Amino acid sequence: MRIEKSWGYEEIIENGFYCCKLLVYTKPIASSMHYHERKHETFVVQDGLFSLRVQPYSLEWRFMEQGDYVVLPPGTVHQLRCHSPGTIVEASTHDDPEDCIRLLPSET
């Protein structure tokens, strides 16, 4: 299932007990700053150039390119910025849209 987003789209491959989806960024933009109370996520960069900031650990952006990955336990505030269009593979526990608490909107 494809879900359109301001930054591109999500391609959901599976969303049962576990979730697997592609986050396809088609333009340089930052996602919202948000967190999940229940969801445990792992992001793996397939292609493109991204940066990620995670709170409360750091307010600095960490660059991520092909092969880089990050694990985000529940409650981790995070924001992803696309610098060069590409795809991130997300493997996580079940994805429930109501479990997304947005703190800041997406930015161009």
C-alpha positions as CSV (number, residue, x, y, z in Angstrom):
1,M,0.0,0.0,0.0
2,R,1.3,3.4,-0.9
3,I,0.7,6.5,1.3
4,E,1.6,9.9,0.0
5,K,3.6,12.2,2.2
6,S,4.8,15.8,1.9
7,W,8.4,14.5,1.4
8,G,7.5,11.6,-1.0
9,Y,5.7,8.4,0.0
10,E,5.7,5.3,2.2
11,E,5.4,1.9,0.5
12,I,4.1,-0.5,3.2
13,I,5.2,-4.0,2.6
14,E,3.8,-5.6,5.8
15,N,2.1,-4.1,8.9
16,G,1.2,-6.9,11.2
17,F,2.9,-7.6,14.5
18,Y,6.0,-6.3,12.7
19,C,6.1,-3.6,10.1
20,C,8.3,-3.3,7.0
21,K,8.1,-0.3,4.7
22,L,10.1,1.9,2.3
23,L,10.3,5.6,3.0
24,V,10.9,7.1,-0.4
25,Y,12.0,10.7,-0.3
26,T,11.5,12.4,-3.7
27,K,12.7,15.9,-2.6
28,P,14.9,17.5,-0.1
29,I,12.8,18.2,3.0
30,A,12.8,17.4,6.7
31,S,10.1,15.2,8.2
32,S,8.2,16.3,11.3
33,M,10.0,16.0,14.7
34,H,8.1,13.3,16.4
35,Y,8.1,10.2,18.6
36,H,6.2,7.0,19.1
37,E,5.1,5.7,22.6
38,R,5.0,2.1,21.5
39,K,6.8,1.7,18.2
40,H,10.4,0.5,18.0
41,E,12.1,1.4,14.7
42,T,15.2,0.6,12.7
43,F,16.1,2.7,9.7
44,V,18.5,1.5,7.0
45,V,19.5,3.9,4.2
46,Q,19.2,2.1,0.9
47,D,20.3,5.1,-1.2
48,G,20.3,8.9,-1.0
49,L,21.8,11.2,1.6
50,F,20.0,11.9,4.9
51,S,20.7,13.4,8.3
52,L,19.0,12.5,11.5
53,R,18.7,14.3,14.8
54,V,17.6,12.5,17.9
55,Q,16.7,13.9,21.3
56,P,17.4,13.9,24.2
57,Y,20.8,12.4,23.0
58,S,21.9,15.2,20.7
59,L,20.5,18.2,18.9
60,E,23.2,17.8,16.2
61,W,22.4,16.3,12.8
62,R,24.1,12.9,12.0
63,F,24.6,12.3,8.3
64,M,23.5,8.9,7.0
65,E,24.3,7.4,3.6
66,Q,23.9,4.0,1.9
67,G,24.3,1.2,4.4
68,D,24.1,3.4,7.5
69,Y,21.4,2.4,10.1
70,V,19.9,3.6,13.3
71,V,17.8,2.0,16.0
72,L,15.1,4.1,17.7
73,P,13.5,2.7,20.8
74,P,9.9,3.9,21.8
75,G,9.9,7.4,23.2
76,T,12.9,8.6,21.1
77,V,12.2,12.0,19.6
78,H,13.6,12.1,16.1
79,Q,13.6,14.1,12.8
80,L,14.9,13.0,9.5
81,R,16.1,15.4,6.7
82,C,16.7,14.4,3.1
83,H,19.6,16.1,1.3
84,S,19.6,13.9,-1.8
85,P,16.5,11.9,-2.8
86,G,16.6,8.3,-1.8
87,T,15.0,5.4,0.1
88,I,15.1,4.3,3.7
89,V,14.0,0.8,4.7
90,E,12.1,0.9,8.0
91,A,11.7,-2.3,10.0
92,S,9.6,-1.8,13.2
93,T,7.0,-3.1,15.5
94,H,3.4,-2.5,14.3
95,D,2.9,1.0,12.7
96,D,-0.2,2.7,14.2
97,P,-0.7,6.3,12.9
98,E,-2.3,7.2,16.3
99,D,1.1,6.4,17.9
100,C,2.8,9.3,16.2
101,I,3.2,12.4,18.5
102,R,4.3,15.3,16.3
103,L,6.2,18.1,18.0
104,L,7.2,20.1,15.0
105,P,5.8,20.0,11.4
106,S,7.8,19.0,8.3
107,E,10.1,21.7,6.9
108,T,11.2,22.5,3.4
